[in-house]
Each structure stands twice: as structure tokens, then as C-alpha cells.
Amino acid sequence: MRAGPSASPRRYLAIWFPFLSSDRLRREAARQVCAEPGEDDGSTAAVVLVEKVRGALRLAALNPQACALGLTRGMTLADAQARTSALRMVVHRPEADATLLAQVLEDFGRFTPMAATDGDDGLILDITGCDHLFGGEAGLVRAVETRAARIGLSLRMALAGTPQAARALARFGPGGIVSVGLDKAAVRDLPIAALELDEGEHQALTRAGLRTLGDLDDRPSAPLAARFGTDLPVRLARILGQEDVRITPLRPPPPCVVDRILFEPITEMTDVEAVIGDLVVEAMAWLEQRRLGGRAFAVAFFRIDGVTRRITVRTGRATRDVPGVMRLFRERLAALINPLDAGFGFDQLRLTVPVTQALIPVQPGFEAEGRDHEDLDRLIDRLTARLGPEAVGRFEPVESHLPERAARLVWAGRRQGQTAWPARDPASPPSRPFQMFDPPQSIETVSLAPDGPPARFRWRRVTHAIVRAEGPERISAEWWRGHGHRTRDYYRLEDRQGRRFWVFRAGLYGEEREPSWYIHGLFA
């Protein structure tokens, strides 16, 4: 289990895919089941991916065979063809590379929930507190290498105390694992290219005889900042491990994370539900220790072929009820439009609790108070799990005197606000009708006094004679919303047939505009 911030030193794993584009091409060729026999799939030929830059075709990416011929990124295609004619040219598709990198980011989330992209060809993983799941940092690095080889990607990695130090070692150094506190010694021999400055500043540093990061570290930072700007000392401090700038993960880290790494992949739904049940029990124990309850529970399914599927269930109130949450997961799994496909099996499952809320145990009494609310909450949770969170709604109060603004419709799983419904006397009739018209409908009225209630009114071609009237309830306009709103006087009316109406007069007598009458709702 991983939960909350860790007191151990931060550790970052930088992963660089130097041949992402060519690896993607090889993966696509491997999927072509109907490829012609003897067709070259690019595994031995020199492959270059070209794109047009300012009217000239340049090399955007290469495979290892092309790099062995001395070709580099940014070189014009004409220069590359002048060096060798044995080139296979492919149009560069950066959007396809971005899609593949996003898929790899989802898949590598199995190693840590704190994962982010690093440019267009790399990843940064914050593995703080996660290495024990793989037998230590070395075991985690081996697991990443094995995973990358399984999905057909070549990589270089470095593990250090800051993201910038790990990136510099992976891209400009030997890579590997740097022990805690030794980042500075490990990166001092790196070339100044690891700072990734623009070409002009790089040339200026080279002409000054500064060729390694150690040469820069041996000099005071003030003259460097005065000559090359304040960005250079900041970059140098981050690479040397003196300043840690945390990564921004793909998803915010949830308060509670529970993992289950399986030695044998599982495919049967009974086995999947059993693993989910174990994860839910473990997560509930963590929540109970901290007097918290979960409002949302998410399970990530990691397939051995790199496909990741996520399923989330939500509850109307904070809960630690294991059977209730498992019932919601069964409802959700049974109602999926695209059923959960295990493929060749799931080798890891992760349960997260992204939304938590304080939940203090309450001593139960002999009275059955609250059971109706609990039953309603369970019904809403099951409907939400089966139909989706947007399919089930509820009304919540809003701080406004205007009836049409006093409530709004939200989805059932949303956290309840601080505003409470006004208290109502059970012995008194309701002051607001359950059925309201939006917008209010105009009526024609006859009153015995200008400021009195209607004696009769005509609505939908039917005249109603009033026998009882109660009111007025005056509601002033909300002045901060601008002009055009008028003061309202509301009345509850009852006609001879016993039908009850909620009407109001918009405006006051004596104003420039004559008052108008509207019916706003019907009482049951």
C-alpha cells in the first residue's frame, strides 16, 4: 500500500526512448499479419523519418542502424543520401508518436501513480515509496526494462534525487542508479550540453573553456548569472541536485493507493473480483485508521500487453462499507458498454481512493432513525454505478430567495455543499410547491383590492374562482444581478374544486410599469 506523502528522500526515474519513432514503426510492422513474405520490416535496414522544415526535408528521427552510419537528427535528407544510399525513408508522424507515448505513460503507471511525460520522447516517474514493491530500486529498474522490452521499446534510464539530474544522466550520461545524496558527484563530469541551452550560449561557454558541469560548479554563480542570465545557475542547481522541482503527474496523486502485483496473470472475472475485494478491504483498513471515508473508488487494470482500463464507482456519502463498495463494482462491471477484456491476462490491479471525507463512527441506537436516508443513498449509489454518474441527478439548495434560483440539479455523486435545506414544520403545509413552471406562466386576474390577492384568475382558457388565499410573501429583486427584476408578492390560492396554486404579482402599484400576474407552481 502507498498512501499520503512519504518522509523518505524523493527519487525520480528518467526514461528516455531515443528511438521512439522507429520502434513504433517496428511495432506497426509486427502487427501486419498479412505482410508479404520476405518484406523488409525495417529491423535491419537504416530507417529515417523525414519532415519538411522551412521548405527542406530534414531527418526528424532515426533508428540505431541509421545512427551507426553517422546520421543525426536535423540533418537534411540530401546530406544523408550523399553519405549513404541504403536508406529507407518514412514520413514522420509526430501525432502517432504522441499517442504511443501516452499509452506507455498509462502502462508505466503500474510502477507509480506519479508519472509524467518528459518532452516528446521520455517519461519521468516519481518512485518515492514504491521501490519496495519490486524488491528495491534495482528491482524496479529491471522491471521497467523488462516491461519496455515486452512492448518493443528501447530505452535509457537514470535514477536520481531530482528530475533534472535523472534526465541529464539518462540523455547525456551513462544512466544507472545514483545513490541518495550523490547527485552532484555523478553529474559533474557531464558535458554542458546537459544544460540544454540555446546554441549561442553553448558556444559562448565552450569558448570560455567551460566544457563540463563541474567546470561551471567550480565558479561563483553571480558572474555566470550576470553573463548568461539567471536561468543558467537555476538549471545547474537543479541538475546538481541542489533544488528539487517536483513533477506534475498525469493525475493528481490520490490519498490512498493499494496495489496488487500478480505473479500469474488472471483472466477469469471471479478471480478479478476476488482481487478487487482484497484491495477494498486493505483500503478500508487504511481509511478507518485515519477516520476517513471514501466517496470515490477507482480500479486500474493493467494487462500484460500494455492496455490499461480504469473503472470508477462513487458514493453519495463517505463510506467504509466493504460489501457495499463491492456491490457497486459488480454493478459497474455488469453494466459496462465495452465489457472488461482481460486479453492474455491482468498482471497488476491498483485501487485508489481519489476522494475522501471525514467519517467519524456513530454509536447506533435502538431507534431506526436515518435508515430511510441510508436506503436512499444505497439506491442512488447502485443506480449511479449501473447507469453512470451523469444519469442520476439530485437537487441541492442554493443561497437565493428567488424560487427558480433556490435549487439546482447536480449529478448524484457530487460532494454536498455547505448550504442546507430550510427546516420545515411537519404539521404545516408546504410553503413551496413540488411542481414549478420554468418560466412562470402569465395569468389574467380580477382582484377586489389593488394590493390584494386575486378573487378569480384565468389560466389556459379556464377561469378559477378563489375561495381561500394566503399571503403575501414578498420577495425583493436581487439588485446585484442588474436591472429588469421586479419585486414579487406570492400568494397560495385554492379554488372551489380544491385545486391549489402558487401565484405572484411582479411589480408594485404606482410604478411606471403596471404589475403583472403569473402562476409559478401547483401544489399536490
N, C-alpha and C positions, 0 to 999 in steps of 0.2 A: 504494500500500500504506500502511496505517496500522497501527502496531504499538507497543505499550508507551506509557508516558507521554510527553508532549511537553514540551519546555523552553520553548515559546512561551507568551505570556500566554493565560490562559483567556478564551474568548469564548463567549458564550451568546446564542442567538436565541430570543426570546419570541414565540410565535404565539398570537394571540387570535382566536377565532371569535365575534364579537359576535352573529351571527345563526345560531348553530348549529342551533337547533330549526327555524326557518323554512327554512333551507337544506335540512335533512333532509326537510321536507315537500315542498319543490320537487323534490328528487331522487326521492322516492317517487312523486310525481305524474308525473314524466317517465318512470318505468318502467311506468306503466299503459298498456300498448299498446292496450287495448280501451276507453280513456276515450271518453266521449260527445263528439261534435263540438261545438265551441263551449263546452265546460265550462270554467269558470274554474279554473286550476291554482294560483292564489294568487300569480302572478308580478306582478300589478298591483294586486291588492286589498290592503287593510290586514288583516293576519292577526295575531291574538293567540292565544297558548296560555295556557289558564287552568288553575288548580289550586285546590283548596279548602284554605284556611289558617285554622284556628280558626273554622270554620263559614262563612267568607266566601269567595267566588270572587275570586281575585286574578290579575293578569297575571304569568305566570311567564316568558314570552318573547315577543318581538315581531319583526316583520320591518321592513325600512327604511321602508316606506310607513306603518306604524303609528307609528314613531318620528317621522316627519315631521309627524304630527298632534299631537305633543306628549304622547303617551302614554309612560309609563315603567314599568319593572318594579316590581312590588309594589303598583301601583295597583289598587283594587277594580274589578271588572268594571262595577259600577253607575256609578262615576265615568267610566270610559272610554266607556260607552254614552251618558252625558249629554253628552259632548263631541262625539261623532260616532256616527251610527247605521250608517255604512258599515263595519261590522266583520265579519270572518269569524272565528268562534270555533272553536277546536280544543282538545280535551283534551290537556293536557301529559303526555308520556310520558318521564320522565327516564331510564328504563332504555334506551329507544331511542336517546336522545342519547349515553348512556354507551357503548353498542355501537358507534355511529358513530365516537365519539372514539377508541375502542380500535382500530378499523380504520384510522383516519387515522394513529394512532401507529405501527402496524405499517408502513404505507405510507411514512411520512416517515422511517422507519429507513433508507431509501435514502440520506439525506443524512449521517447519522452513526449509529454504534451507540449513542451516549449520548443517549437520548431518554427523556423522562418527561412524564407529564401534569401540567398546571398548573390545578388546580381541575377544574371540570366543563365548562369551555369553552375550554381552552387547552393548549398544549404548550410545553415548554422543551427546546431542543436544545443540547447542548454540542458546538459545531462546531470545537473546538480541533484544528488539524492537518488539517481536512477541506476547507477552502475552496479549496485549490489544485486539487482535483479539478473545480471548477466555474469556474476562472479568477479566483479571488479572492472576497472576501466579497460584493461587489456581484453577481457572477455566481451565487453560491449563493442570495442573496435573490431574484434574478429566477427561479431555478429553482424555489424554493418557491412563489412567486406563480403561476408557470405551472402547477405541479402542482395547487395548490389550485383554480385556475380550471378545470382539466380535470375535476376531480371535483365541481365545483359548489359550492365553499365560498368565502365572502367572509372576509377576514381583515385583521388589522393586525399589523405586526411591528416589532420593535426589536432591534437587535444591540448588546450592551454587554459590560462586563467582569465583571458579576455577574448571577446570575439575577434578583435583586430589582430591580436597576436596569433590566434589559431589560423586566421585567414592568411596572414603573411607567411606562416610556416608551411601551410598547405600549398600555396601558389608559388612562392619564391624560395622555399627552403626544402629541407629533407622530409618534413612532416613528422609523424610519430607522436609520442606521448611525452609531454613536458611535465615534470613533477611540480607539485604545488610550490609556488614561490620562486621558481627558476625561470620564469618567462624572460626576464631581462637578459640573463646569460645565454639563453637559447636563441634569441633573435639578434644579438649584437653583430653576428657575422653575416646577416642577410644583406643583400645589396640595397642601395637606396631606392631601387625600383619598387621595393615593398611598400614604400610610402604612397605609390600610385599618384604622383604629382603630374602636372602637365609637362609637356616636352621641354618648354623653356626653362622651368625651374629645375628639371632634371639635368639639363645640360649645364646650368649655372653651378649646381652642386658638384658635378663631375669636374668642371674646370677648376673649381676651388680645391680639388684634391680630396673631396669627401665622397667615398665610394661605398661605405658600409654604414649601417645604423649605429655601430659602435663609434665611428668617427663623429657622427652627429651628437651622440650621447656624451662624448668627452668634452664637448664645447658648451659654454653657457647658452641658455635658451633665449636670453634677451637679444643678443646680436643676431641670432637666427631669425627671431620674430621681426626685428627691425628690417632685415634684408629680404626675407622671403614671405613675410606676413605671419599672422598669429596662427594660421591653420597648420603650418608645418610643425611647431612644437606640440600642438594638440594631438596630431596624428602620431607623432613619435612617442608621446607619453602613453597613448592607448596601445600601441604595438609593443612597447616595453613592459606592459602590464601595470603601469602606474595609475591608470584610470580605466575604470570598467563602465562601459556604456552598454546597458542591458539591451538585449534584442527585443523586437516587437513580434511576438509569436503570431502564427496564423489565427489562433483562437486564444482568448484570454484564459489563463490557467484557472481551472475550477478549484474550489476549496478542497474537494475530496476526489482522489483518483485511486482506483483499485484495479490492478492488473492481474491477469492470469495467463501465463505463458505455458502453452501445452507442448509436451514432448511429442505427442502424436496428434496430427490434425483430426478434427472431428467433423462429421458431415450430417449426422442424424439430429433432428430437431429436439429429440428428448435429451440428448447429450448437451446441446446448446442451452436448453432451458435449465438443465442442472447446473451448468457453469454460471449462468446468469444468477441463479438462486444463491450460489455460494458467494458471488460478488456482492449481491444485495445484502446478505447477512453481514458480511465484513464491513460494508459501508455504513450500515445502520449502527453497528457497534461503535464505529468512529464518531458518528453523529451523536449518539447517546452520551458518550464521554464528554462532549462539549455542549450538551443541552441544546442541540440544533435539530432541525427537521428539514427534510428535503422537499423542495417544490418542483424540481425537475430532475429526472434521472435519464442519462444517455448511455447507451452501449455502443461501442465501436467494434465491428467485426473485421478482423484482418485475415484475408485469405492468403494462402501461400503463393499465389500468382500475382500479388501486389494490389488486388482490388480491395477497397475499403468501403464498408457500408456502416452507416450510423442510424440509430433509431432512438427517438426521444419520447418519453411519456411525461406528462405534467399532472400535478395535483392542485386542487383548488385551495388546499390548506397544507401547511407544513406537516409532514408525517414521518414516522419511523416504522410504519406497519409493513413488515416484510411480505406477508401473504397478499396485502392489498396492492403493493407495487408489483409483485409477480403476476397478479391477475391482470393488471394494466398491461404488462409486457405481453402476456399471452393474447390479450385482446388486440394489441397493436400488431403483433406478428401475424395474427389470423386475418387482419383487415388490410394488409399491405396490398397496394395495387400491383407493385412489382414484388413478387414473393422473394424471400431471402434465399439466395442461391449460394450454397456452400462451395460449389465448384469441386476442386480437389481437396477441400477441407479448410477449416479455420485453425490457424496455429496460435492465435492470440486473441483474447477478448479484454476489453477495458470498459469499466463502468466509471462514469464521472457524475458528480452531483454539482451542476453548474449554479444552481440557485438554492440557497439555504436561508433559513429563518429561525429565529429563536423559538424553541419549543420546550417549555418547562412542564414536567409531569404534573398532572392534576389528580388529586385524590378523588376517586369515584364515590358517589353517594348512592343511597337507596332509591332516590327519585330518578326518573327516566328523563331528566332534563337534558336537552341537547341531542337526544337520539335522532329526532327528526332532521336536525341540521346535518348530523353525521351521515344519515342515509342519503340525504340530498347531495351532499358532497361526493359520496361514493358513486352515485348515479351520474353526476356530472363528469367525474373522472373517467368512468367507463365509456360514456358517450364520446368524450374527447379522445380517448385512446382509439376508439373504433372509427370515428368519423373524421378525426383531425382537429387540431386546436382552433382553427378558424371557423369550423362548422357549428360550434356550440358557443353561444353568447350569453351574457348576463348584463343586467343593468347595475350601474354603480352611481351613487349620489355625487352631485356637483354643487359647489357652493354658489348658488344663484337663486334669487327669488322668483325669476321668471319660470313658469311651469315647463316650457319647452326646453329650457336650459338646465333644469334641476336634476336631470339624469341623462346618462349617455350609455350607449350599448358598447360593450367591450367583449373580447373573447374570454372564455371562462377561465383559462389558466393564468390570466394576468394577475399580478400581485395586487391585492386590495389596497386602496388608498386610505388616507387618514380621515377623510370625511365619512361620517356615519349618517344613516338614515334617521330622520327626525322621529322621536318617540311618539307613539300613538296610543290613545286610551282604548282598550278593547271594548269598553261599554259604549263608546261614542261612534257615530257613523263616520266613514272615511271623509276626510276633507278634500281629497283629490280622487278623481275617477280613474279606473283602470284603463278605460278606453279613451284616448285623446286623439283629436284630429290635428294633423300637421299638413297644411296650415289650418288655423281656425276657420270655420265656415260662417259666412255672413248670414244674418237673420234680420227680418223686419219685426219691429216691436211696437207695442202700444202700452204706455205707462200712465198711471194715474197721477204721478208727480214727476217733474223733470229729473230729480236725483233719486227716484225710487226704482224698485225692480219692475220688470215688465208684468203687466196684467195678462197679456197674451202675446205670442210671437208666431211668426210664420217661417217655417223651415222645410225645404224640399216640398213646397206646394201643399203643406199640411199646416193647419192652424192649431195651436196648442193653447188651451185656456189654463192659466196658472191658478192653483188653489193654495199652494204653500210656497213661501220664499224665505230664504235665509241669506243674510249678508247686509252690507257689502264687506268684502275683503279687499282692501286697497293695496295694490302693488305698484310702486313707482317705477319709472323707467330707469334703466342703468345708464346714467349720464356719460360714463366713460366710453360707451360704445358709439357715441356720436349722436347726431340729431335724427329725428324721424320716429323715435319711440315715444309712446304716449302713456299716461297714467291709466291703469286699469282698475275697474271695480267689478269684482267677481261675485256672482250670486249662485246659490243652489236652488233650483226650481223643481217643483213637482206639479204635473198636470192632473187632470181629472181621471185619467186612466192609470195613474200611479207611476208613470214614467218620470225619471229624474234626470235633470240636465244641469250642466255646468256652463254658464254663460258669463260674459263680461262686457262692460261698456268701455270702449277705448276712447279716452279723452274726457274732458270735463265741460259742462255747460258754461258758456261765457267765453270760451276760447275762440280763436279765429276760425278753426275748423270745427264743424259740427261733430258731436260724438257719434260713433258707430258701434253697433251691437254685433257680437259674434258668439257662436256656440263652440266651446273648446273641448267638451268631452261628455260622455254618457256614464252615469252610474249604473251598476248592475241591478 
